Structures are given as structure tokens and as C-alpha cells.
Amino acid sequence: MKISTKGRYALRMMVDIAEHQKDGYVTLKDVALRQGISKKYLEQIALHISQAGMLRAVRGYQGGYMLAKPASEYSVQSILQVVEGSMAPVTCLQQLNNTCERRETCRTLPLWQGFDSLTREYFEGITIAELAN
């Protein structure tokens, strides 16, 4: 499993918005300046996260973004899943039902299941609020 730039930047953007939304909607221009990330790239990421219902967006003057729920309700896992897709370490664990023809005899499957469980639980246990503080 490798978390892409998109995933890392999504987390940084969400933390930045959580830190600055107390003053109103946060512009991506401001996030880009503070984080040293391309505004165009942030726009792509914000679109995915907005479509997932995690951000509220307002256009125009005094527009920008706010978290749709409190920062404490967003886990790192939930954000990474939106922008990265499946976080499973191996293909056979990407689906809810493992359809691999070797699943009954695979000696390494428990290893991958354990690793998947550890990383999922770890990322689920960390919220944007915790990162913002």
C-alpha cells in the first residue's frame, strides 16, 4: 500500500480547513498558499471530497469550503478511501467478499488480512480534529 500525493494532500487540506473555518469559508487559494500545494490540484481533490458529502462549498465572493460535519467525525481512513479508493494491501481483499480461487488454501492470506486490519483500524482511530490540534 502506498498513499499517493493526492491522499497526503487531501489530509493536509482537510486539516487546514478544520483549523481555519472558524472565521468562515476557507478558500483553496489560502489553503494552497499555507500548504505549498497547487490550487488546481486542490480543486480536483476538493471536488472528490465535496461529492462524497464531506465538504460544503459556496461559490463567489466570500465563498470557499467548510467541513460538512465536525472535524472529530472525519477519520483519516474515511478521507483516504474517498481519494485513494481501496486501501487493501492486496487485490483479493479489495472486495467485501474475497472471490480469489486460492482463498481457501492461501498460506499468506491471514498475513494480508491482519495487515489490512491493522492499517484500517489505525487510520480509523485518528480524526482530522486530532491532527488539527
C-alpha positions in Angstrom: 0.0 0.0 0.0 1.3 3.4 -1.0 -0.6 6.6 -0.2 -0.3 8.9 -3.2 0.3 12.6 -3.2 -3.5 13.0 -3.7 -4.2 11.2 -0.4 -1.5 13.2 1.5 -2.7 16.5 0.1 -6.3 15.7 0.9 -5.4 15.2 4.5 -3.4 18.4 4.7 -6.3 20.3 3.0 -8.9 18.9 5.4 -6.7 19.7 8.5 -6.1 23.2 7.1 -9.8 23.8 6.6 -10.6 22.5 10.1 -8.1 24.9 11.6 -9.3 28.0 9.7 -13.1 27.6 9.2 -13.9 29.3 12.4 -13.6 32.6 10.5 -15.9 31.4 7.7 -15.5 29.6 4.5 -11.9 28.8 3.6 -10.6 29.5 0.1 -8.5 27.0 -1.7 -6.2 29.8 -2.7 -5.4 30.4 1.0 -5.0 26.6 1.7 -2.7 26.4 -1.3 -0.5 29.3 0.0 -0.3 27.9 3.5 0.3 24.3 2.4 2.5 25.0 -0.6 0.2 22.9 -2.9 -1.0 23.8 -6.3 -4.5 25.4 -6.2 -5.5 23.5 -9.3 -4.6 20.2 -7.7 -6.5 21.1 -4.5 -9.6 21.9 -6.7 -9.5 18.3 -8.1 -9.2 16.9 -4.6 -11.9 19.2 -3.1 -14.3 18.1 -5.9 -14.0 14.4 -4.9 -14.3 15.2 -1.2 -17.3 17.5 -1.8 -19.0 14.9 -3.9 -18.6 12.5 -1.0 -20.5 15.0 1.2 -17.6 15.8 3.4 -17.2 19.4 2.4 -19.7 22.2 1.9 -18.8 24.6 -0.9 -20.0 28.2 -1.6 -19.1 30.0 -4.8 -18.4 33.6 -5.3 -17.1 36.4 -3.1 -16.6 35.2 0.4 -17.0 31.6 -0.9 -14.9 28.7 -0.2 -15.1 25.4 1.8 -16.1 24.2 5.2 -16.3 20.7 6.7 -19.8 19.4 6.4 -19.5 17.8 9.9 -17.3 18.4 12.9 -13.6 17.6 12.3 -13.9 14.9 15.1 -16.3 12.9 12.8 -13.8 12.5 10.0 -11.3 9.7 10.3 -8.1 9.6 8.3 -9.4 6.3 6.8 -12.7 7.9 5.5 -10.8 10.7 3.7 -8.2 8.3 2.2 -10.9 6.0 1.0 -12.6 8.8 -0.9 -9.4 10.0 -2.7 -7.4 6.8 -2.9 -10.2 4.2 -3.3 -9.4 0.8 -1.8 -6.7 0.8 0.8 -6.3 -3.0 0.7 -2.7 -4.2 0.5 -3.6 -7.0 -2.0 -6.1 -7.3 -4.7 -8.1 -10.2 -3.2 -9.0 -8.0 -0.2 -10.3 -5.1 -2.3 -13.9 -6.6 -2.5 -16.1 -7.2 0.5 -16.3 -10.9 -0.5 -12.9 -12.4 -1.3 -13.5 -14.2 -4.6 -10.0 -15.4 -5.1 -9.9 -19.0 -6.2 -7.0 -19.7 -3.8 -8.6 -18.1 -0.7 -9.2 -21.5 1.0 -5.6 -22.7 0.6 -3.6 -19.5 0.5 -1.0 -19.5 3.3 -0.3 -15.8 3.1 -4.0 -14.6 3.2 -4.0 -14.3 7.0 -0.9 -12.2 6.9 -2.6 -9.7 4.4 -5.8 -9.8 6.3 -4.0 -8.9 9.5 -2.0 -6.1 7.9 -5.2 -4.7 6.3 -7.0 -4.8 9.7 -4.1 -3.1 11.5 -3.8 -0.2 9.0 -7.6 0.3 8.7 -8.0 0.4 12.5 -5.0 2.7 12.9 -6.4 5.2 10.3 -9.9 4.9 11.6 -8.6 5.8 15.1 -7.2 9.2 14.0 -9.5 12.1 13.3 -9.0 15.4 11.5 -9.7 17.2 14.8 -6.7 15.3 16.4 -4.4 16.2 13.5 -5.6 19.9 13.7 -4.7 20.1 17.4 
